[in-house]
Amino acid sequence: MAKTPEKTNVMRLLDSVGANYIPHFYLNSGAVSGADVAAVLGEKADRVFKTLVTVAASGMNYVFMVPVNRELDLKKAAKSVGEKKIEMIKERQLLPLTGYVHGGCSPIGMKKSFCTTIDLHAAECETIYFSGGKIGFQVEMMLSELEKALKFSLADITK
């Protein structure tokens, strides 16, 4: 029987606030894209969320979570956080800013707390999946449980 991988910092943080979640592992699966991850998990792509980090014209950073089969609408996203314009940060800025690498970025446990907005579609899902903080790790949980670990708002932010 395969050994269960160690817990990530995300999982330890969820444990520390008493949040219920289900860990999922897809190590050595070859999954790279969000659609690949959804397929490996045997889940619909609209329940698997990617974490996107942006910067506004004001210089403030914002985090957005959207289903892997949808695209962040930058205008809607900017409006949702009261900014005139936002853009994606450069990939090389992700690790120093958040502590996470591309493909393993979670909204939980970043170096700093950022204003986080989740696409409104998540409210229609019993549970959502998102990065467990490392490539090959996902956590599945209800939004009500996620609220124990992360302050977020819901908004229509996809195209």
N, C-alpha and C positions, 0 to 999 in steps of 0.2 A: 504494500500500500504506500502511495506517495505521501511524503511528509508535507504537512501544511506549512507554507512559508511563514516567516515571522511577521508579526504585526508591524504596520507602518506607523509613523507618527500620527497620521490622520486617524487611524484606528485607535491609537492610544488616547488621543484627544477626545474622540467620541466616547470611549469608555469612561474617561474622567468626568464627563458631564452626564453620564447615565443614558446616553442616546442608544436606541436600538438600531442595529444595522446588520446587514448580511454581507460578509466579505466574499468577493469573487476573485479568482486568480486565473490569468491566462498566460502565464510565463511560458516561453518557448513555443508559442502558438504561431508566431509570425505575424500576428495582427499589428498593423501599424495605424491605419486610419480609423476614425470613429466607426465607420460602417463595418470595418473588419472586426472591431471589438464587439459590436452589437451581434454580428454573426457568430463569433466564437462563443459569446454568452448565450446564444440562442434566444435573443431578445429583439423586439422591434426597435428600430433605430430612433424612433421618436421618444423612447424612454431612457436612452443613453445620452447623457449630456456632456458637452465639452466645456471646459473652463477657459475663457478668453480674457486676456488682460489688455486694457486700453489706457491711453493717455489723452486727456482733454487739452484744448487750447489753453486752458487755465494752468496746465501743468499737473493737475490732479490725476491720479490713477484710479481706474474703476475696473471691477471684475463683473463679467457677464457669463451666465451659463445658458447655453442653448442646446437643443437636441442636435445630435451629430448629423442628422439629415436636413438640417436647416442652416441658413446663413444669418449672421448678425446683421441687422439693418443699422448702420452707423448713425443715421439721422434719428431713428426711433430711440436708439440707445442713448444718444446725447440728450434728447428731450426727456427721457425717463429719469435722468440724473440732474436735470437743470443746467446742462451745458449747451453751448452753441455748436461745438464740433468736437468729435473724438476720432481717434484713429487707433489701430492696433499698434502695440509696442513692437519694437524690433525683437526678433527671436533671441539675439545675443543679450538683450536687456532682461529677459525673463528670469534667469537664474539669480543674478545679483539682486533683483527687485523682490522676488517671491521666495527664493530658495528651492524652486522646482524647475525641472527641465521640461522642454517641449515634449508633450505626450504623456507626462506624468504630473501635470499641474492640477492641484486640487484647490477648491476655494477655502478649505480648512487648513489651518496651520501655516499660512504664509508668514513671512518675516514680519510683516505689518498687517494690520487689519485695513481692508479697503471696502468701500461701499460696494455691495454685491447685489446684482439684480438677476433674477432668474426668469426666463421666458415664461409667460403666463400659461403656456401649454402644460407646464409641470403640474399645475393645479388639477388637471384632468386625469393625471396618472396616480394610481394607488401608491406606487413607489417609483423612484427614479434612481438611475445609476450614474455615478460620476467617479472621477479618478480617486484612487486611494492614496495618492501621493507618490507613487512610483509607477513606472511603466510595467504593465503586467498585473496591476492591482486595481480593482474597482470596488466601490461600496454601493450597496443598494439600501435605500431607506425612504421612509415617508417624509414629506416636507415638515410635518409636525415634529418629527424627531430631529430633523436637520436644524430646526429653530433652536434646539437646545445648545447647539455648538456654533451657530452662525447667524448673525443678524443679516437679513436679506429682505428685498422687496420683490414683488412680482409685477411684470409689465410686459406688454406686447413689444418685443424687441427683435423679432425676426422678419425676414422677407417672405 
